[in-house]
Amino acid sequence: MVLALAVVSTATPAAAADEGRKACFADAKRLCPAQVKAFNRKAAEACMIQRIDETSPTCHAKMLAIRDQRMAKQQPSRRD
């Protein structure tokens, strides 16, 4: 029984990530079709971030994380 729980708990994050990818791909095809057709991932992500309020709840969290990562990369690091 413990082994079964361990297998389920390790599979859950992967399943959630796959679900997020599927949701975001469906939203990207709907909201940013030109970028998807051009196979331009960065442009599609930028478009999705601009239209984040129109994304599905599952994709919304993923897009917030991507947006935050991009913002963190743009800010110069502080060395005190």
Residue frames as a rotation matrix with the C-alpha (Angstrom) as fourth column:
MET 1
0.571 0.821 0.000 0.00
0.821 -0.571 0.000 0.00
0.000 0.000 -1.000 0.00
VAL 2
0.418 -0.504 -0.756 2.84
0.131 -0.789 0.600 2.42
-0.899 -0.350 -0.263 0.79
LEU 3
-0.652 -0.678 0.340 4.43
0.387 0.088 0.918 1.63
-0.652 0.730 0.205 -2.56
ALA 4
-0.111 0.710 0.696 1.17
0.986 -0.009 0.166 2.34
0.124 0.704 -0.699 -4.37
LEU 5
0.795 0.391 -0.463 0.91
0.494 -0.861 0.120 5.74
-0.352 -0.324 -0.878 -2.69
ALA 6
-0.039 -0.899 -0.436 4.50
0.085 -0.438 0.895 6.54
-0.996 -0.002 0.094 -3.62
VAL 7
-0.661 -0.158 0.734 3.82
0.699 0.228 0.678 5.70
-0.274 0.961 -0.040 -7.25
VAL 8
0.348 0.874 0.339 0.69
0.923 -0.383 0.040 7.84
0.164 0.299 -0.940 -7.32
SER 9
0.728 -0.061 -0.683 2.38
0.296 -0.870 0.393 10.79
-0.619 -0.488 -0.615 -5.64
THR 10
-0.374 -0.912 -0.171 5.32
0.146 -0.240 0.960 10.72
-0.916 0.333 0.223 -8.05
ALA 11
-0.552 0.221 0.804 3.08
0.832 0.201 0.517 10.47
-0.048 0.954 -0.295 -11.11
THR 12
0.413 0.857 -0.307 0.82
0.840 -0.489 -0.236 13.35
-0.352 -0.160 -0.922 -10.07
PRO 13
0.126 -0.370 -0.921 3.23
-0.054 -0.929 0.366 16.26
-0.991 0.003 -0.137 -10.78
ALA 14
-0.882 -0.454 0.128 4.01
0.073 0.137 0.988 14.89
-0.466 0.880 -0.088 -14.24
ALA 15
-0.338 0.844 0.416 0.31
0.941 0.297 0.161 14.47
0.013 0.446 -0.895 -14.98
ALA 16
0.486 0.497 -0.718 -0.37
0.567 -0.805 -0.174 18.02
-0.665 -0.322 -0.673 -13.78
ALA 17
-0.336 -0.688 -0.643 2.42
-0.174 -0.625 0.761 19.40
-0.926 0.367 0.090 -15.94
ASP 18
-0.889 0.052 0.454 1.06
0.432 0.422 0.797 17.53
-0.150 0.905 -0.398 -18.97
GLU 19
0.103 0.995 -0.013 -2.42
0.979 -0.104 -0.176 18.86
-0.176 0.005 -0.984 -18.26
GLY 20
0.304 -0.076 -0.950 -1.03
0.183 -0.974 0.136 22.41
-0.935 -0.215 -0.282 -18.07
ARG 21
-0.752 -0.639 -0.160 0.79
-0.083 -0.149 0.985 21.99
-0.654 0.754 0.059 -21.39
LYS 22
-0.613 0.600 0.514 -2.36
0.790 0.439 0.429 20.68
0.031 0.669 -0.743 -23.07
ALA 23
0.399 0.797 -0.452 -4.44
0.807 -0.540 -0.239 23.54
-0.435 -0.270 -0.859 -21.67
CYS 24
0.056 -0.455 -0.889 -1.90
-0.078 -0.889 0.450 26.14
-0.995 0.044 -0.085 -22.72
PHE 25
-0.894 -0.369 0.253 -1.54
0.194 0.189 0.963 24.67
-0.403 0.910 -0.097 -26.20
ALA 26
-0.179 0.915 0.362 -5.31
0.983 0.156 0.093 24.77
0.029 0.373 -0.927 -26.68
ASP 27
0.555 0.350 -0.754 -5.38
0.485 -0.873 -0.049 28.38
-0.676 -0.339 -0.655 -25.43
ALA 28
-0.371 -0.788 -0.491 -2.41
-0.067 -0.504 0.861 29.33
-0.926 0.352 0.134 -27.63
LYS 29
-0.779 0.138 0.611 -4.10
0.616 0.345 0.708 27.91
-0.114 0.928 -0.354 -30.73
ARG 30
0.238 0.970 0.053 -7.21
0.971 -0.239 0.019 29.93
0.031 0.047 -0.998 -29.87
LEU 31
0.740 0.101 -0.665 -5.60
0.363 -0.893 0.268 33.20
-0.567 -0.439 -0.697 -28.71
CYS 32
0.194 -0.795 -0.575 -2.34
-0.607 -0.558 0.566 33.36
-0.770 0.240 -0.591 -30.69
PRO 33
0.774 0.216 0.595 -2.81
0.182 0.824 -0.536 31.28
-0.606 0.523 0.599 -33.85
ALA 34
0.874 -0.472 -0.113 -0.23
-0.296 -0.335 -0.895 33.12
0.384 0.816 -0.432 -35.99
GLN 35
0.080 -0.890 0.448 2.57
-0.995 -0.099 -0.019 32.51
0.061 -0.445 -0.894 -33.47
VAL 36
0.201 0.059 0.978 1.59
-0.378 0.925 0.022 28.85
-0.904 -0.374 0.208 -33.06
LYS 37
0.944 0.198 0.262 1.48
0.158 0.426 -0.891 28.30
-0.288 0.883 0.371 -36.84
ALA 38
0.651 -0.759 -0.006 4.92
-0.526 -0.445 -0.725 29.92
0.547 0.476 -0.689 -37.12
PHE 39
0.642 -0.373 -0.669 6.29
0.587 0.801 0.117 27.51
0.493 -0.468 0.734 -34.45
ASN 40
-0.277 -0.693 0.666 7.64
-0.002 -0.693 -0.721 30.54
0.961 -0.201 0.190 -32.58
ARG 41
0.058 0.313 -0.948 7.50
0.847 0.487 0.212 29.54
0.528 -0.816 -0.237 -28.92
LYS 42
-0.709 -0.385 -0.592 8.84
0.664 -0.646 -0.376 32.81
-0.238 -0.659 0.713 -27.48
ALA 43
-0.892 0.433 0.128 6.39
-0.308 -0.791 0.528 34.87
0.330 0.432 0.839 -29.55
ALA 44
-0.084 0.891 -0.445 3.53
0.170 0.453 0.875 32.56
0.982 -0.002 -0.190 -28.55
GLU 45
-0.170 -0.048 -0.984 4.49
0.971 0.163 -0.175 32.90
0.169 -0.985 0.018 -24.87
ALA 46
-0.953 -0.204 -0.226 4.66
0.240 -0.960 -0.146 36.69
-0.187 -0.193 0.963 -25.21
CYS 47
-0.599 0.799 0.055 1.25
-0.321 -0.302 0.898 36.74
0.734 0.520 0.437 -26.88
MET 48
0.060 0.625 -0.778 -0.20
0.555 0.627 0.547 34.50
0.829 -0.465 -0.309 -24.18
ILE 49
-0.534 -0.308 -0.787 1.23
0.837 -0.319 -0.444 36.73
-0.114 -0.896 0.428 -21.45
GLN 50
-0.978 0.200 0.057 -0.39
-0.180 -0.951 0.253 39.76
0.105 0.237 0.966 -23.10
ARG 51
-0.192 0.965 -0.180 -3.71
-0.613 0.025 0.790 37.91
0.767 0.262 0.586 -23.17
ILE 52
-0.906 -0.345 -0.245 -3.27
-0.054 0.669 -0.741 36.15
0.420 -0.658 -0.625 -19.83
ASP 53
-0.659 0.709 0.250 -6.72
-0.540 -0.215 -0.814 37.15
-0.523 -0.672 0.524 -18.56
GLU 54
0.224 0.755 -0.616 -8.27
-0.974 0.181 -0.133 35.17
0.011 0.630 0.777 -21.42
THR 55
-0.556 -0.520 -0.649 -6.46
-0.522 0.826 -0.214 31.91
0.646 0.220 -0.730 -20.65
SER 56
0.442 0.679 -0.586 -8.02
0.012 0.649 0.761 28.91
0.897 -0.343 0.279 -18.94
PRO 57
0.822 -0.088 0.563 -7.48
-0.566 -0.246 0.787 28.56
0.069 -0.965 -0.252 -15.19
THR 58
0.794 -0.552 0.255 -5.05
0.435 0.808 0.397 25.66
-0.426 -0.204 0.882 -15.68
CYS 59
0.265 -0.697 0.667 -2.96
0.857 -0.148 -0.494 27.61
0.443 0.702 0.558 -18.18
HIS 60
0.766 0.109 0.634 -3.23
-0.050 -0.973 0.227 30.88
0.641 -0.205 -0.739 -16.26
ALA 61
0.880 -0.449 0.158 -0.98
-0.148 0.058 0.987 29.65
-0.452 -0.892 -0.016 -13.43
LYS 62
0.337 -0.774 0.535 1.62
0.842 0.503 0.196 28.37
-0.421 0.385 0.821 -15.92
MET 63
0.321 -0.173 0.931 1.65
0.672 -0.651 -0.353 31.69
0.667 0.739 -0.093 -17.78
LEU 64
0.940 -0.009 0.341 2.05
-0.237 -0.735 0.635 33.63
0.245 -0.678 -0.693 -14.52
ALA 65
0.646 -0.745 0.168 5.13
0.264 0.424 0.866 31.53
-0.717 -0.515 0.470 -13.72
ILE 66
0.150 -0.580 0.801 6.59
0.989 0.078 -0.129 32.16
0.012 0.811 0.585 -17.19
ARG 67
0.624 0.145 0.768 5.89
0.278 -0.960 -0.045 35.88
0.730 0.241 -0.639 -16.89
ASP 68
0.954 -0.262 0.148 7.57
-0.234 -0.338 0.912 36.04
-0.189 -0.904 -0.383 -13.48
GLN 69
0.398 -0.845 0.357 10.62
0.662 0.534 0.526 34.16
-0.635 0.027 0.772 -14.79
ARG 70
0.210 -0.288 0.934 10.97
0.872 -0.377 -0.312 36.57
0.442 0.881 0.172 -17.70
MET 71
0.825 0.142 0.547 10.64
-0.057 -0.942 0.330 39.59
0.562 -0.303 -0.769 -15.41
ALA 72
0.837 -0.544 0.053 13.29
0.028 0.140 0.990 38.19
-0.546 -0.827 0.132 -13.06
LYS 73
0.199 -0.783 0.589 15.71
0.922 0.353 0.158 37.71
-0.331 0.512 0.792 -15.97
GLN 74
0.373 0.018 0.928 15.17
0.630 -0.739 -0.239 41.29
0.681 0.673 -0.287 -17.15
GLN 75
0.968 -0.003 0.251 15.97
-0.180 -0.706 0.684 42.86
0.175 -0.708 -0.684 -13.79
PRO 76
0.095 -0.994 -0.060 19.67
-0.355 0.023 -0.935 43.45
0.930 0.110 -0.351 -13.14
SER 77
0.447 0.009 -0.894 21.00
0.682 0.644 0.347 41.50
0.579 -0.765 0.282 -10.20
ARG 78
0.704 -0.168 0.690 21.85
-0.466 -0.842 0.270 43.51
0.536 -0.512 -0.671 -7.11
ARG 79
0.207 -0.699 -0.684 25.09
0.694 0.598 -0.401 42.94
0.689 -0.392 0.609 -5.32
ASP 80
0.813 0.152 0.562 25.19
-0.247 -0.785 0.569 44.67
0.528 -0.601 -0.600 -1.96
